Amino acid sequence: MSSTRPGRERTPCIVLGATGSVGQRLVALLAEHPWFELAAVSASDRSRGRSYGEACSWSLPTPMPRAAAQLTVGGIEPVEEWPLVFSALGSEVAGPAEEAWARSGALVVSNASSHRMRADVPLVVPEINPGHLALARRQPTRGAILANPNCSTIGLSLTLAPLWLAFGIERLHVVTMQALSGAGIPGVPALSALDNLVPFIPGEEEKLPRETAKILGTLTAEGVRPASLSLSAQCNRVAVLDGHTACVSLALGREVGADELRAAWEGFRGCPSELALPSAPPAPVLYLEEEDAPQPRLHRELGGGMAAVVGRLRPCPVLGWRYVTLSHNTLRGAAGGALLLAELAASRGLLEG
Ligand SMILES: NC(=O)c1ccc[n+]([C@@H]2O[C@H](COP(=O)([O-])OP(=O)(O)OC[C@H]3O[C@@H](n4cnc5c(N)ncnc54)[C@H](OP(=O)(O)O)[C@@H]3O)[C@@H](O)[C@H]2O)c1
């Protein structure tokens, strides 16, 4: 992995899949990033050779960054060396491309599911399991792959981690209502999305339990020993632009009062403040008092779109407690989470040769 000194000079990086839903968020966030500088963009053959401004059907409310618009879109193979690679490719193409970049010496931060469950790939939510980054040094390549978890899993895990640490969790049932932007660009056809709910998102109900167990798991010499908790998920696509909501019912390891649950969330900080990671929200879990909160349109941007917003904590007659949580899927659940992960890796020396 080639050298950089975060805070002193910006590390040049490439975004793979820069024209997509997550790629566009990365391009927008990198335009203002103090540590990393967008140097190259890549996408499919459809876009290759064109300027980013022409190739990308920009879908964010802020203007496309001018410097990015002038970059020429390249392919996803490592023909040039870049120390830092953000991958926003679909998992059908991400696997081999990310491996090739890791072989070339790059630190690859991936949003795809291809390598998340590999024993030597850290699956990290920086506030929860920063120590799992040590796995990156066990990879056989000159560079390494770091995995950002699934978009629903990140928000859910942020709300579970403080409870897991303080009380233990025996089992939980989660029903998600996931935004359209989670399906990428062009995404769900209008005739399927409007006036509708689609009660199936391929692979999602399997990812939630296995990724949560890895994130909350224990690092060992063999890899991560998954946390022992039983999680059942039902995942739905709903007609919301951004922001995944989850209704959670759970059985904790011991009797707990509402005040203790609230205190666990409100006291949870995660990333040590001395690291001063630029994308870290001041509080990763925000509790809202209003009886009808959280709502995607009103609350997804709280904490810069990097917080898991929680509300409606109340007793559950089946499992003990229940609550609702919301997180921004392309910010906290993808591009913002990937940047925070890269910042953590840089602060821990993983970008140094
Ligand atoms: N959307 C979310 O909320 C979200 C959240 C967390 C994780 N993720 C994950 O992040 C990744 C990207 O998701 P997305 O929603 O941004 O997808 P997307 O909107 O469909 O974008 C896919 C990107 O990959 C490029 N691409 C597609 N096929 C390619 C090929 N054969 N070779 C090279 N490039 C190719 C596309 O380029 P062209 O424009 O040239 O076709 C585009 O830039 C996925 O792995 C997804 O599971 C998404």
The ligand as a MOL file (V3000), in Angstrom:
LIG
                    3D

  0  0  0     0  0            999 V3000
M  V30 BEGIN CTAB
M  V30 COUNTS 48 52 0 0 0
M  V30 BEGIN ATOM
M  V30 1 N -27.6500 2.1070 -3.6470 0
M  V30 2 C -27.4460 1.8830 -2.3330 0
M  V30 3 O -28.1480 2.4500 -1.4460 0
M  V30 4 C -26.3670 0.9550 -1.8890 0
M  V30 5 C -26.0800 0.9260 -0.5390 0
M  V30 6 C -25.0710 0.0800 -0.0840 0
M  V30 7 C -24.3700 -0.6940 -0.9780 0
M  V30 8 N -24.6850 -0.6510 -2.2890 0 CHG=1
M  V30 9 C -23.8640 -1.4610 -3.1890 0
M  V30 10 O -23.0180 -0.5480 -3.9020 0
M  V30 11 C -22.7910 -1.0220 -5.2280 0
M  V30 12 C -23.2580 0.0260 -6.2280 0
M  V30 13 O -24.6470 0.1940 -6.0810 0
M  V30 14 P -25.4520 1.3150 -6.8730 0
M  V30 15 O -26.7860 1.3260 -6.2590 0
M  V30 16 O -24.6600 2.5590 -6.9520 0 CHG=-1
M  V30 17 O -25.5270 0.6440 -8.3490 0
M  V30 18 P -25.8040 1.3550 -9.7480 0
M  V30 19 O -26.5060 2.6510 -9.5460 0
M  V30 20 O -26.4450 0.3310 -10.6070 0
M  V30 21 O -24.3350 1.6790 -10.3240 0
M  V30 22 C -23.5030 0.6750 -10.8090 0
M  V30 23 C -22.1980 1.2610 -11.3300 0
M  V30 24 O -21.3900 0.1900 -11.8160 0
M  V30 25 C -21.0840 0.4050 -13.1980 0
M  V30 26 N -21.1320 -0.8790 -13.9100 0
M  V30 27 C -22.2210 -1.6600 -14.1390 0
M  V30 28 N -21.8530 -2.7540 -14.8560 0
M  V30 29 C -20.5400 -2.6570 -15.0760 0
M  V30 30 C -19.5740 -3.4550 -15.7680 0
M  V30 31 N -19.9260 -4.6130 -16.3560 0
M  V30 32 N -18.2900 -3.0470 -15.7810 0
M  V30 33 C -17.9220 -1.8930 -15.1790 0
M  V30 34 N -18.7800 -1.0750 -14.5220 0
M  V30 35 C -20.0700 -1.4690 -14.4650 0
M  V30 36 C -22.1450 1.3590 -13.7250 0
M  V30 37 O -21.6050 2.0670 -14.8250 0
M  V30 38 P -22.5030 2.5820 -16.0790 0
M  V30 39 O -23.2590 3.7960 -15.5860 0
M  V30 40 O -21.4840 2.9040 -17.1080 0
M  V30 41 O -23.4170 1.4480 -16.4520 0
M  V30 42 C -22.3520 2.2350 -12.4890 0
M  V30 43 O -21.3280 3.1970 -12.4210 0
M  V30 44 C -23.5420 -2.3580 -5.3190 0
M  V30 45 O -22.6640 -3.4110 -5.0400 0
M  V30 46 C -24.6170 -2.2300 -4.2600 0
M  V30 47 O -25.0560 -3.4720 -3.7900 0
M  V30 48 C -25.6510 0.1640 -2.7730 0
M  V30 END ATOM
M  V30 BEGIN BOND
M  V30 1 1 1 2
M  V30 2 2 2 3
M  V30 3 1 2 4
M  V30 4 1 4 5
M  V30 5 2 4 48
M  V30 6 2 5 6
M  V30 7 1 6 7
M  V30 8 2 7 8
M  V30 9 1 8 9
M  V30 10 1 8 48
M  V30 11 1 9 10
M  V30 12 1 9 46
M  V30 13 1 10 11
M  V30 14 1 11 12
M  V30 15 1 11 44
M  V30 16 1 12 13
M  V30 17 1 13 14
M  V30 18 2 14 15
M  V30 19 1 14 16
M  V30 20 1 14 17
M  V30 21 1 17 18
M  V30 22 2 18 19
M  V30 23 1 18 20
M  V30 24 1 18 21
M  V30 25 1 21 22
M  V30 26 1 22 23
M  V30 27 1 23 24
M  V30 28 1 23 42
M  V30 29 1 24 25
M  V30 30 1 25 26
M  V30 31 1 25 36
M  V30 32 1 26 27
M  V30 33 1 26 35
M  V30 34 2 27 28
M  V30 35 1 28 29
M  V30 36 1 29 30
M  V30 37 2 29 35
M  V30 38 1 30 31
M  V30 39 2 30 32
M  V30 40 1 32 33
M  V30 41 2 33 34
M  V30 42 1 34 35
M  V30 43 1 36 37
M  V30 44 1 36 42
M  V30 45 1 37 38
M  V30 46 2 38 39
M  V30 47 1 38 40
M  V30 48 1 38 41
M  V30 49 1 42 43
M  V30 50 1 44 45
M  V30 51 1 44 46
M  V30 52 1 46 47
M  V30 END BOND
M  V30 END CTAB
M  END
